[in-house]
Amino acid sequence: MKATAEHNNRIANMTFASVYPHYVKKVETKGRTKEELHRVIEWLTGFDETKLQALIEEKVTFQTFFERADLNPNALLITGTICGYRIEEIENPLTQKARYLDKLIDELAKGRKMEKILRTA
């Protein structure tokens, strides 16, 4: 599936704060914790809980969120399909980063072990 410019723009302009509660609900419904969610987000972006909360309160877009992130170099090890897209084939860098996050949260919700989610080379 190929992402359109409209799809990429929609992701770029969506606020992280609008999606974050859905992330929390998804993982907690499946028996995982908000702390585990924050650990996954921090691994990918470098944002600790304080910085994450500040970004939520600021209502930053995904574009700003990932511009400020210090992406984990092992993020390139995140592969597979999410939302019908093969992550390693996504051409738009921002959309790819958003899908990295989606994939990690999906794995957390599905009960994957944290050592597997937080990839190491």
VENLINZI-V154055 format. One record per residue. N is the residue number from 0. PSI is psi in whole degrees, -180 to 180 (* if undefined). Layout:
# VENLINZI-V154055
n:N psi:PSI
n:N psi:PSI
This chain:
# VENLINZI-V154055
n:0 psi:132
n:1 psi:129
n:2 psi:139
n:3 psi:166
n:4 psi:-37
n:5 psi:-43
n:6 psi:-46
n:7 psi:-41
n:8 psi:-37
n:9 psi:-43
n:10 psi:-45
n:11 psi:-37
n:12 psi:-4
n:13 psi:140
n:14 psi:141
n:15 psi:-38
n:16 psi:-30
n:17 psi:-24
n:18 psi:-30
n:19 psi:-47
n:20 psi:-30
n:21 psi:-37
n:22 psi:-47
n:23 psi:-49
n:24 psi:-43
n:25 psi:-48
n:26 psi:-38
n:27 psi:-35
n:28 psi:-31
n:29 psi:12
n:30 psi:9
n:31 psi:172
n:32 psi:162
n:33 psi:-35
n:34 psi:-40
n:35 psi:-39
n:36 psi:-47
n:37 psi:-36
n:38 psi:-42
n:39 psi:-45
n:40 psi:-42
n:41 psi:-39
n:42 psi:-44
n:43 psi:-42
n:44 psi:-21
n:45 psi:-2
n:46 psi:119
n:47 psi:178
n:48 psi:-39
n:49 psi:-47
n:50 psi:-40
n:51 psi:-46
n:52 psi:-40
n:53 psi:-40
n:54 psi:-37
n:55 psi:-47
n:56 psi:-34
n:57 psi:-15
n:58 psi:49
n:59 psi:152
n:60 psi:166
n:61 psi:-33
n:62 psi:-50
n:63 psi:-41
n:64 psi:-50
n:65 psi:-23
n:66 psi:-36
n:67 psi:-14
n:68 psi:150
n:69 psi:86
n:70 psi:133
n:71 psi:130
n:72 psi:-24
n:73 psi:2
n:74 psi:-27
n:75 psi:-17
n:76 psi:-6
n:77 psi:114
n:78 psi:173
n:79 psi:-166
n:80 psi:138
n:81 psi:132
n:82 psi:32
n:83 psi:4
n:84 psi:136
n:85 psi:115
n:86 psi:-45
n:87 psi:-10
n:88 psi:-1
n:89 psi:125
n:90 psi:-34
n:91 psi:119
n:92 psi:-40
n:93 psi:-46
n:94 psi:-39
n:95 psi:-43
n:96 psi:-41
n:97 psi:-39
n:98 psi:-30
n:99 psi:-49
n:100 psi:-45
n:101 psi:-43
n:102 psi:-44
n:103 psi:-42
n:104 psi:-38
n:105 psi:-44
n:106 psi:-40
n:107 psi:-47
n:108 psi:-31
n:109 psi:1
n:110 psi:12
n:111 psi:146
n:112 psi:143
n:113 psi:-37
n:114 psi:-30
n:115 psi:-37
n:116 psi:-47
n:117 psi:83
n:118 psi:144
n:119 psi:150
n:120 psi:*
